[in-house]
Amino acid sequence: MKILFVHQNFPGQFPHLAPALVARGHEVLALTAETNTRASPVRVVKYRKPDEVTLSSGLTRLYAQSAERGARAALAARQLRDKNGYAPDVIVGHSGWGETLFLREVWPQAKLLVYAELMYRTTGLDTDFDPEFARPGLEARVSTVARSAHLVQSMVQADAGLSPTQFQADTFPPELRAKITVCHDGVDTDRLAPRADARFTVPGTTRVFRPGDEVVTFVNRSLEPYRGFHSFMRALPEVLAARPKAHVLIVGEEGQSYGAPPKDAESWKQKFLNEVGGQLDLDRVHFLGRIPYADYVNLLHVSRVHAYLTYPFVLSWSLLESMAAGCAVVASDTAPVREVIRDGETGRLVEFFDIAGWAEALIEGLSEPETYAPMRVAARRHIVETYDLKTKCLPRLIEFVEGAHRRG
């Protein structure tokens, strides 16, 4: 078949699926934004950057931006059709930025599969979860509904959807949920297998950590409340006071990936350093920013206890990867996490806002590693048995795409 991937930051969620389809004899092409500089495992064509949308109303701005991006993708698709005679059998696109909105107008016969990552809701998800930073009232609810417009339109047009977790699929209303298959992108459990000889060097220093050292790890794309950075930072003074030899390795950038910036500081990192930094031995707290993937894997391998928190929202790859690496995971007791971790069996679950509970669990993980040893083994076993890339997820993803002709 001719298969077209559409993703503004390709390969995005498809770094393994796209080349696997090539290996099976399909003709695979990717359509991506001209600003995307990531290496691609398949041939790419690029669409022009959308024009800036200057609407004053935030209610309409996101849909307008998504529609503009969708129009650019459609124009590039038309050029592929008219100048090159290209007509895909299957289109696989992410619905999050509007790129799939108008592709049916170019290729009405193609099967359209969309990556359905999350549907926003006014209650029960991120919007009303955190009383400290939520914006209560009608305005916040109206804004949340408005953010869903392009996602609903994308799903209505799609022949089928794909969500990585049950939790994320279930955020969609029943009439759209019926279209969605649940299958995770997959975890390379071979690469993440525990290594006793692993070493992690703090960039710019000679400080080296090894498996067995007292190391707390925290990993996210951005350091922000959506991923529990505030709860984690507020627990650290008690943790470091109780464990004078412990070090904390924090991976993440200072911007925000999902929520709004703070109103009273340059970044969330700075805000919470202003709040608790005076109670911390900052020589033992290492902010690493973004690091290469190979270094990140080594970091997981030297972790004695790994902290992961999230609002009821998209589940991070890093949680599954930390479990595959055999980390002792302490995670937030939130719905997306409960799908993966069983408390006391594959990790520890702590209420998201329970600062004392977080400090207690992290201290226990540092001081009693033998208590967590069975959970480390069980966590890795669960990921291998359920989320392994080669044996579990990739075969199902291939079938999802190759079976597209049976849908609709």
KALIN-V82103 format. One record per residue. N is the residue number from 1. RES is the residue in one small letter. PSI is psi as a letter, one per 20 degrees, with the letter a starting at -180 (999 if undefined). BURIAL is 1 if it has 16 or more other C-alpha atoms within 10 Angstrom, else 0. D_CENTER is the distance of its C-alpha to the mean C-alpha in whole Angstrom. Layout:
n,res,psi,burial,d_center
N,RES,PSI,BURIAL,D_CENTER
N,RES,PSI,BURIAL,D_CENTER
This chain:
n,res,psi,burial,d_center
1,m,r,0,29
2,k,o,1,28
3,i,p,1,24
4,l,p,1,23
5,f,q,1,19
6,v,o,1,18
7,h,p,1,15
8,q,h,1,16
9,n,l,1,14
10,f,p,1,15
11,p,i,1,14
12,g,c,0,10
13,q,j,1,9
14,f,k,1,13
15,p,h,0,14
16,h,h,1,16
17,l,g,1,17
18,a,g,1,19
19,p,h,0,21
20,a,h,1,22
21,l,h,1,23
22,v,g,1,25
23,a,h,0,27
24,r,j,0,28
25,g,j,0,30
26,h,q,0,28
27,e,o,1,28
28,v,p,1,25
29,l,q,1,24
30,a,p,1,21
31,l,p,1,21
32,t,r,1,19
33,a,q,1,20
34,e,i,0,23
35,t,i,0,21
36,n,o,0,18
37,t,j,0,20
38,r,q,0,17
39,a,q,0,19
40,s,q,1,19
41,p,i,1,20
42,v,r,1,22
43,r,q,0,25
44,v,q,1,23
45,v,q,0,25
46,k,q,1,24
47,y,q,1,25
48,r,q,0,26
49,k,p,1,24
50,p,q,1,24
51,d,q,0,27
52,e,p,0,26
53,v,p,0,27
54,t,k,0,29
55,l,q,0,29
56,s,h,0,30
57,s,p,0,28
58,g,h,0,25
59,l,h,1,25
60,t,i,0,26
61,r,g,1,24
62,l,g,1,20
63,y,g,1,22
64,a,g,1,25
65,q,g,1,22
66,s,g,1,20
67,a,h,1,24
68,e,g,1,25
69,r,g,1,22
70,g,h,1,23
71,a,g,1,26
72,r,g,1,26
73,a,h,1,24
74,a,h,1,27
75,l,g,1,29
76,a,h,1,28
77,a,g,1,28
78,r,h,1,31
79,q,g,0,33
80,l,g,0,31
81,r,g,0,33
82,d,h,0,36
83,k,h,0,37
84,n,i,0,35
85,g,k,0,36
86,y,p,0,32
87,a,o,1,31
88,p,q,1,28
89,d,h,1,29
90,v,p,1,25
91,i,p,1,22
92,v,o,1,19
93,g,q,1,17
94,h,p,1,13
95,s,i,1,15
96,g,h,1,13
97,w,j,1,15
98,g,j,1,19
99,e,h,1,19
100,t,i,1,20
101,l,h,1,23
102,f,j,1,26
103,l,h,1,26
104,r,h,1,28
105,e,i,0,31
106,v,g,1,31
107,w,m,1,30
108,p,h,0,31
109,q,i,0,32
110,a,q,1,28
111,k,p,1,26
112,l,o,1,23
113,l,p,1,20
114,v,q,1,17
115,y,o,1,13
116,a,n,1,13
117,e,g,1,9
118,l,q,1,11
119,m,p,1,15
120,y,q,1,15
121,r,q,1,18
122,t,h,1,21
123,t,q,0,21
124,g,i,0,19
125,l,b,1,16
126,d,h,1,15
127,t,g,1,18
128,d,j,1,20
129,f,g,0,18
130,d,o,1,19
131,p,h,0,23
132,e,h,0,23
133,f,i,0,21
134,a,q,0,21
135,r,n,0,24
136,p,q,0,26
137,g,r,0,28
138,l,h,0,29
139,e,g,0,27
140,a,h,0,24
141,r,g,1,24
142,v,g,0,25
143,s,g,1,23
144,t,g,1,20
145,v,g,0,22
146,a,h,1,22
147,r,i,1,19
148,s,i,1,19
149,a,g,1,22
150,h,h,1,20
151,l,g,1,18
152,v,g,1,21
153,q,g,0,23
154,s,g,1,20
155,m,h,1,20
156,v,g,0,24
157,q,h,1,25
158,a,q,1,22
159,d,h,1,24
160,a,q,1,21
161,g,r,1,18
162,l,p,1,15
163,s,q,1,12
164,p,h,1,10
165,t,q,1,11
166,q,g,0,15
167,f,g,1,13
168,q,g,1,11
169,a,h,1,14
170,d,i,1,17
171,t,i,1,16
172,f,q,1,18
173,p,q,0,22
174,p,h,0,24
175,e,h,0,25
176,l,h,1,22
177,r,h,1,20
178,a,h,0,23
179,k,i,1,22
180,i,p,1,18
181,t,p,1,18
182,v,o,1,15
183,c,p,1,14
184,h,q,1,11
185,d,h,1,11
186,g,q,1,12
187,v,p,1,13
188,d,n,1,16
189,t,i,1,18
190,d,g,0,21
191,r,h,0,19
192,l,j,1,17
193,a,p,1,21
194,p,q,1,22
195,r,o,1,25
196,a,h,0,28
197,d,j,0,28
198,a,q,1,25
199,r,q,1,26
200,f,p,1,23
201,t,p,0,25
202,v,p,1,24
203,p,p,0,24
204,g,j,0,28
205,t,r,0,29
206,t,j,0,31
207,r,o,0,29
208,v,p,0,28
209,f,q,1,27
210,r,r,1,27
211,p,p,1,26
212,g,h,0,28
213,d,q,0,28
214,e,n,1,27
215,v,p,1,24
216,v,p,1,21
217,t,q,1,17
218,f,p,1,14
219,v,p,1,11
220,n,r,1,9
221,r,g,1,8
222,s,q,1,11
223,l,o,1,13
224,e,r,1,14
225,p,h,1,15
226,y,h,1,12
227,r,k,1,10
228,g,k,1,14
229,f,h,1,15
230,h,g,1,19
231,s,g,1,19
232,f,g,1,19
233,m,h,1,21
234,r,h,1,24
235,a,h,1,24
236,l,h,1,24
237,p,g,1,28
238,e,h,1,29
239,v,g,1,27
240,l,h,1,29
241,a,h,0,32
242,a,h,0,32
243,r,n,0,31
244,p,i,0,33
245,k,i,0,32
246,a,q,1,28
247,h,q,1,26
248,v,p,1,22
249,l,o,1,20
250,i,o,1,17
251,v,p,1,14
252,g,q,1,13
253,e,r,1,14
254,e,i,1,17
255,g,a,1,15
256,q,q,1,13
257,s,h,0,10
258,y,g,0,11
259,g,a,0,14
260,a,q,0,17
261,p,r,1,19
262,p,q,1,22
263,k,i,0,25
264,d,k,0,27
265,a,r,0,25
266,e,h,0,24
267,s,r,1,21
268,w,h,1,19
269,k,g,1,20
270,q,h,0,23
271,k,g,1,24
272,f,h,1,23
273,l,h,1,25
274,n,h,0,28
275,e,g,0,27
276,v,i,0,27
277,g,h,1,28
278,g,i,0,32
279,q,j,0,31
280,l,q,1,29
281,d,n,0,31
282,l,i,0,28
283,d,i,0,30
284,r,j,0,28
285,v,o,1,24
286,h,o,0,23
287,f,o,1,20
288,l,i,0,19
289,g,b,1,17
290,r,p,1,15
291,i,q,0,16
292,p,q,0,17
293,y,h,0,15
294,a,h,0,18
295,d,h,1,19
296,y,g,1,15
297,v,g,1,16
298,n,h,1,20
299,l,g,1,18
300,l,h,1,17
301,h,h,1,20
302,v,i,1,22
303,s,p,1,21
304,r,h,1,23
305,v,p,1,21
306,h,p,1,17
307,a,p,1,16
308,y,p,1,12
309,l,q,1,12
310,t,q,1,10
311,y,r,1,12
312,p,n,1,12
313,f,a,1,9
314,v,p,1,6
315,l,p,1,6
316,s,q,1,4
317,w,h,0,5
318,s,h,1,8
319,l,g,1,9
320,l,h,1,10
321,e,h,1,11
322,s,h,1,13
323,m,g,1,15
324,a,h,1,16
325,a,i,1,17
326,g,k,1,20
327,c,q,1,19
328,a,o,1,20
329,v,p,1,17
330,v,p,1,18
331,a,r,1,15
332,s,q,1,16
333,d,m,1,18
334,t,q,1,15
335,a,g,1,15
336,p,h,1,12
337,v,h,1,13
338,r,h,0,16
339,e,h,0,15
340,v,h,1,14
341,i,p,1,17
342,r,p,1,20
343,d,p,0,22
344,g,i,0,24
345,e,g,0,24
346,t,j,1,20
347,g,a,1,20
348,r,p,1,21
349,l,p,1,19
350,v,p,1,21
351,e,p,0,21
352,f,g,1,18
353,f,j,1,21
354,d,n,0,24
355,i,g,1,24
356,a,h,0,27
357,g,h,0,25
358,w,g,1,22
359,a,g,1,25
360,e,g,1,27
361,a,g,1,24
362,l,h,1,23
363,i,g,1,27
364,e,g,0,28
365,g,h,1,25
366,l,h,1,27
367,s,h,0,30
368,e,m,0,30
369,p,h,1,28
370,e,h,0,30
371,t,h,0,29
372,y,i,1,26
373,a,g,1,27
374,p,h,1,27
375,m,h,1,23
376,r,g,1,22
377,v,g,1,24
378,a,h,1,23
379,a,g,1,19
380,r,g,1,19
381,r,g,1,22
382,h,g,1,19
383,i,g,1,16
384,v,g,1,19
385,e,h,0,21
386,t,h,1,18
387,y,j,1,15
388,d,p,1,17
389,l,g,1,16
390,k,g,1,20
391,t,h,0,22
392,k,f,1,19
393,c,g,1,16
394,l,g,1,18
395,p,h,0,21
396,r,h,1,20
397,l,g,1,18
398,i,g,0,21
399,e,h,0,23
400,f,g,1,21
401,v,g,1,22
402,e,h,1,25
403,g,j,0,26
404,a,h,1,25
405,h,i,0,29
406,r,i,0,30
407,r,q,0,28
408,g,999,0,29
